[in-house]
Amino acid sequence: MQQQKNDKTTCLLLALTTMLWGSLYTASKVLLDVIQPFTLLCLRYIIAAIAMTILQRLRKPDPNGKPRRIKGGDWKYVIMFGLGGYVLSIGLQQYGTKLAGASLASLINCMNPIAICFFAVLLLHERMTMKKVVCIVSAVAGAVCIVGGDAGGGHILGIALSLGSVLTWSALSVFMRSFSQKYDALTVTTYGIYVAAIGTLPLMLREIITHPEMDFLHAKYILVLFYVAIFCTTIPHSLWNYCLSRAEASTCSLFYPIQPLTSMVLGVLLLNEHMTVGFIAGAVLIVFGVLYSTLGKEKTR
């Protein structure tokens, strides 16, 4: 009974995580008009690092919890995750979105479940079950229905960058599955954000020099920037690492297609975008895939 309750809690947290990440696409549409990609990324991480530090200071010691002090030999993995996951992968994602367009980039991003399942089976020897196959097919088909009609041709470089983002993030998520079982998830996320803030700082300085026309010091953009840093970075990245410590990486990946669903809903509500038949059909498929992933018995393939 307790295990079922924990599983449901993990599923709810995964749904919340992917919904918050889905809102990032809408917020980015506002910010990327006035801020260059790596400048936005660095500012996100600086604000997120401050927020994470405050959270760490407010937390009470838990003698029964996982270690919060990273051992010397494991720092290389934290640096690899910070640079490879938060700098390289998300940097590729932002430039891919800028070049290929938000719709096509978000569609490519929905290939994460396939990539994560592949790496999880290959590296962690997780089982590929029939239920996971059904969920992936249903959810990805739903994502195609939602954004497929608006994807367009897409810049070939943008497509390549988006695919690179999927592969790097998927591989590192699988790696973090084992690492987050060893250490406290919030601590791992905090140090990874520190590394990312330092790693993106030179790139931000370069963009400031080459793009002096950037003008985002207005209340509207600052509020959106803080939303992106706190609700699209601090909270979901912490929850993602926590969920990876509680569930298989391939199971966590099944919730990824909620991102374009959230993005399209917010686009309709906030940006006056139109709801299409494809959107409704895609939403049904995604909801089915996510619900099915938490119900029924699994059969090993």
C-alpha positions in Angstrom: 0.0 0.0 0.0 2.8 2.4 0.9 4.7 1.5 -2.3 1.6 2.3 -4.4 1.2 5.7 -2.6 4.9 6.5 -3.3 4.5 5.5 -6.9 1.4 7.8 -7.3 3.3 10.7 -5.6 6.2 10.2 -8.0 3.9 10.2 -11.0 2.2 13.4 -9.8 5.7 15.1 -9.3 6.7 13.9 -12.8 3.6 15.4 -14.3 4.2 18.7 -12.5 7.8 18.7 -13.6 7.0 18.3 -17.3 4.2 20.8 -17.1 6.6 23.4 -15.7 9.1 22.6 -18.4 6.3 22.9 -20.9 5.6 26.5 -19.7 9.2 27.3 -20.5 8.5 27.3 -24.2 5.8 30.0 -23.8 8.0 32.1 -21.5 11.0 31.7 -23.9 8.9 33.1 -26.8 8.7 36.4 -24.8 12.4 36.5 -23.6 14.2 35.3 -26.7 12.9 38.3 -28.6 15.1 40.5 -26.4 17.7 38.2 -24.9 20.3 36.0 -26.7 20.1 32.3 -25.8 23.2 31.9 -23.6 22.6 35.2 -21.9 19.1 33.9 -20.9 20.6 30.6 -19.9 23.3 32.2 -17.7 20.8 34.5 -16.0 18.5 31.6 -15.4 21.2 29.7 -13.7 22.5 32.6 -11.6 19.0 33.3 -10.2 18.4 29.6 -9.8 21.7 29.1 -8.0 20.8 31.8 -5.5 17.4 30.2 -4.9 18.9 26.7 -4.5 21.4 28.0 -2.0 18.6 29.6 0.1 16.7 26.3 0.0 19.8 24.4 1.1 20.3 26.7 4.0 16.7 26.4 5.2 16.7 22.6 5.1 17.1 20.8 8.4 19.7 17.9 8.6 18.2 14.5 8.0 20.3 11.8 9.7 18.3 9.1 7.8 18.5 10.9 4.4 21.0 10.5 1.6 24.4 12.2 1.9 24.6 15.9 1.1 28.4 16.1 0.9 29.8 15.0 -2.4 32.9 12.8 -2.2 36.0 14.0 -3.9 36.1 11.3 -6.5 32.5 12.1 -7.5 32.9 15.8 -8.3 33.9 14.9 -11.9 30.4 13.5 -12.4 28.7 16.6 -11.0 30.9 18.8 -13.3 30.0 16.5 -16.3 26.3 16.7 -15.5 26.4 20.5 -15.0 28.3 21.1 -18.2 26.9 18.3 -20.3 23.3 18.5 -19.1 22.6 22.1 -18.1 25.0 23.9 -20.4 25.5 21.8 -23.6 22.1 20.0 -23.8 19.9 22.9 -22.8 22.0 25.3 -24.8 21.5 23.2 -27.9 17.8 23.1 -27.1 17.5 26.9 -27.0 19.5 27.4 -30.2 17.6 24.6 -31.9 14.3 26.3 -30.9 15.6 29.6 -32.3 16.6 28.1 -35.6 14.0 25.3 -36.2 11.1 27.0 -34.5 9.3 26.2 -31.2 6.9 23.7 -32.7 9.4 21.5 -34.5 11.9 21.8 -31.6 9.3 20.7 -29.1 8.3 17.8 -31.3 11.9 16.6 -31.5 12.2 17.0 -27.7 9.4 14.5 -27.4 11.8 11.9 -28.7 13.4 11.9 -25.3 11.3 8.9 -24.0 12.6 6.8 -26.9 16.2 7.9 -26.3 16.0 7.5 -22.5 14.5 4.1 -22.8 17.3 3.1 -25.3 20.0 4.3 -23.0 18.3 2.9 -19.9 18.1 -0.6 -21.4 21.7 -0.3 -22.8 23.4 1.1 -19.7 21.2 0.3 -16.7 19.8 -2.9 -18.0 16.2 -1.8 -17.3 13.4 -3.9 -18.8 11.6 -2.8 -21.9 8.0 -3.7 -21.1 5.0 -3.8 -23.5 3.3 -1.1 -21.4 6.3 1.3 -21.9 6.2 0.6 -25.6 2.4 1.4 -25.8 2.9 4.6 -23.7 5.8 5.8 -25.8 4.0 5.2 -29.1 0.8 6.8 -27.8 2.5 9.9 -26.3 4.8 10.6 -29.2 1.9 10.2 -31.6 0.0 12.7 -29.5 2.9 15.1 -29.8 2.9 14.7 -33.6 -0.8 15.5 -33.7 -0.3 18.6 -31.6 2.6 20.3 -33.4 3.0 18.3 -36.6 0.8 20.5 -38.6 2.8 23.6 -37.7 6.3 22.1 -37.7 7.1 23.2 -41.2 10.4 22.5 -42.9 12.7 23.7 -40.1 16.3 24.8 -40.5 18.5 21.7 -40.9 21.0 23.1 -38.3 18.2 23.7 -35.8 17.0 20.1 -36.3 20.5 18.8 -35.8 21.0 20.9 -32.6 17.6 19.7 -31.2 18.5 16.1 -31.8 21.9 16.7 -30.1 20.0 18.1 -27.2 17.8 15.0 -26.9 20.7 12.6 -27.1 22.9 14.4 -24.5 20.0 15.0 -22.1 18.8 11.4 -22.4 22.2 9.9 -21.8 22.9 12.1 -18.8 19.4 11.5 -17.3 20.1 7.8 -17.4 23.5 8.4 -15.7 21.8 10.6 -13.1 19.5 7.7 -12.3 22.3 5.8 -10.5 24.0 9.0 -9.2 20.9 10.4 -7.6 20.3 7.2 -5.8 23.7 7.7 -4.1 23.3 11.4 -3.1 20.6 13.8 -2.0 18.8 15.0 -5.2 18.5 18.6 -4.2 22.2 18.8 -3.4 23.2 17.2 -6.8 20.9 19.7 -8.6 22.3 22.7 -6.6 25.9 21.9 -7.5 25.0 21.1 -11.1 23.4 24.6 -11.3 26.5 26.2 -9.8 28.6 24.5 -12.5 26.2 25.6 -15.2 26.2 29.2 -14.1 30.0 29.3 -14.2 30.1 27.5 -17.5 27.6 29.8 -19.3 29.2 33.0 -17.9 31.8 33.4 -20.6 29.2 32.7 -23.3 26.9 35.4 -21.9 29.8 37.9 -21.8 30.5 37.1 -25.4 26.9 37.7 -26.4 26.7 40.9 -24.5 29.8 42.2 -26.5 28.5 41.0 -29.8 24.9 42.0 -29.3 24.9 45.3 -27.4 21.3 46.0 -28.6 19.9 43.6 -26.0 17.4 45.5 -23.9 15.5 43.4 -21.3 15.8 45.6 -18.1 12.0 46.2 -18.0 9.6 44.9 -15.4 7.8 42.6 -17.8 10.9 40.8 -18.9 12.5 40.7 -15.4 9.3 39.0 -14.0 9.3 36.4 -16.8 13.0 35.8 -16.3 12.4 35.1 -12.6 9.6 32.8 -13.5 11.9 30.9 -15.8 14.6 30.7 -13.2 12.4 29.6 -10.3 9.5 27.7 -11.9 11.2 26.4 -15.0 14.6 25.7 -13.6 15.0 25.4 -9.8 11.8 23.5 -9.1 11.5 21.1 -12.1 15.2 20.2 -12.2 15.1 19.4 -8.5 12.0 17.3 -8.9 13.4 15.6 -12.0 16.5 14.4 -10.1 14.3 13.4 -7.1 12.0 11.4 -9.3 15.0 9.7 -11.0 16.0 8.5 -7.5 12.6 7.0 -7.0 11.7 5.5 -10.4 13.3 4.0 -13.5 14.7 6.5 -16.0 12.5 5.0 -18.7 9.4 5.4 -16.6 10.2 9.0 -15.8 10.6 9.7 -19.6 7.0 8.6 -20.3 5.8 12.0 -18.9 7.9 14.1 -21.4 5.1 14.5 -24.0 3.1 16.6 -21.4 5.5 19.4 -22.3 4.1 20.3 -25.8 0.6 19.8 -24.4 1.2 22.3 -21.7 3.0 24.7 -24.1 0.0 24.6 -26.5 -2.6 25.1 -23.8 -0.6 28.2 -22.5 -0.2 29.4 -26.0 -4.0 29.3 -26.5 -4.7 31.0 -23.1 -1.9 33.6 -23.0 -0.7 34.1 -26.6 -4.1 33.9 -28.4 -3.0 30.8 -30.4 -5.8 28.7 -32.0 -6.8 25.2 -30.7 -7.1 22.7 -33.5 -8.5 19.3 -34.0 -5.0 17.9 -34.0 -4.4 19.5 -30.6 -7.5 17.8 -29.2 -6.6 14.4 -30.7 -3.0 14.8 -29.5 -4.1 15.7 -26.0 -6.3 12.6 -25.8 -3.4 10.4 -26.9 -0.9 12.0 -24.4 -3.3 11.8 -21.5 -4.0 8.1 -22.4 -0.3 7.4 -22.5 0.4 9.0 -19.2 -2.5 7.4 -17.4 -1.8 4.0 -18.9 1.8 4.3 -17.6 0.5 4.3 -14.0 -2.2 1.6 -14.4 -2.3 -2.0 -15.1 0.2 -4.8 -15.0 3.4 -4.8 -17.1 4.4 -7.6 -19.4 8.1 -7.9 -20.2 8.8 -7.7 -23.8 
